[in-house]
Amino acid sequence: MNDKSDINFALYDKTGALLMLNKEERKLLNELLTMTLKSKNAREWITKKLGSEYLEIGEKLLKTMGSS
């Protein structure tokens, strides 16, 4: 069986299309989400622009991708 880091991570966009992320793309997304969710200003912007449920979505996505 492949190591978790070697497996492409599947996401769906709002149209339901399947998006596959390679290792480098997952690494970038992980870092961006980590930095964004640690920033008070970014969290406020996300809440204002998208709603507080999107903060939870970002946190769940990080956990799914293997971040703590």
C-alpha positions in Angstrom: 0.0 0.0 0.0 1.2 3.5 -0.8 2.4 5.9 1.8 -0.3 8.6 2.6 2.0 11.3 1.3 2.2 9.6 -2.1 -1.5 9.4 -2.6 -3.3 12.1 -4.5 -5.8 14.0 -2.4 -9.2 14.3 -3.9 -11.3 17.5 -3.6 -14.5 18.5 -5.2 -15.2 22.1 -6.4 -18.6 23.7 -6.1 -19.8 22.2 -9.4 -19.0 18.7 -8.1 -16.0 18.2 -10.3 -13.3 16.1 -8.8 -10.0 17.8 -8.2 -6.8 15.8 -7.6 -3.9 17.4 -5.7 -0.4 16.1 -6.0 2.1 16.1 -3.1 3.4 19.6 -3.9 -0.1 21.1 -4.2 -1.2 19.5 -0.9 1.9 20.9 0.8 1.2 24.4 -0.5 -2.5 24.2 0.5 -1.6 22.9 3.9 0.9 25.8 4.5 -1.6 28.5 3.2 -4.4 27.1 5.3 -2.2 26.9 8.4 -1.0 30.5 8.0 -4.5 31.8 7.2 -6.2 30.1 10.1 -3.6 31.4 12.5 -4.1 35.0 11.4 -6.7 37.0 13.2 -7.3 39.3 10.2 -7.6 36.5 7.8 -10.1 34.7 10.0 -12.1 37.9 10.3 -12.0 38.3 6.5 -13.1 34.7 5.9 -16.0 35.1 8.4 -17.1 38.4 6.8 -16.8 37.2 3.2 -17.9 33.6 3.5 -19.3 33.0 6.9 -17.9 31.4 10.1 -18.7 27.8 8.8 -15.8 28.3 6.3 -13.3 28.5 9.2 -14.6 25.1 10.3 -14.3 23.8 6.7 -10.7 25.0 6.6 -9.9 23.3 9.9 -11.5 20.0 8.8 -9.6 20.1 5.6 -6.3 20.6 7.4 -7.1 17.6 9.6 -8.1 15.5 6.6 -4.8 16.4 4.9 -2.9 15.2 8.0 -2.2 18.4 9.9 -2.8 18.7 13.6 
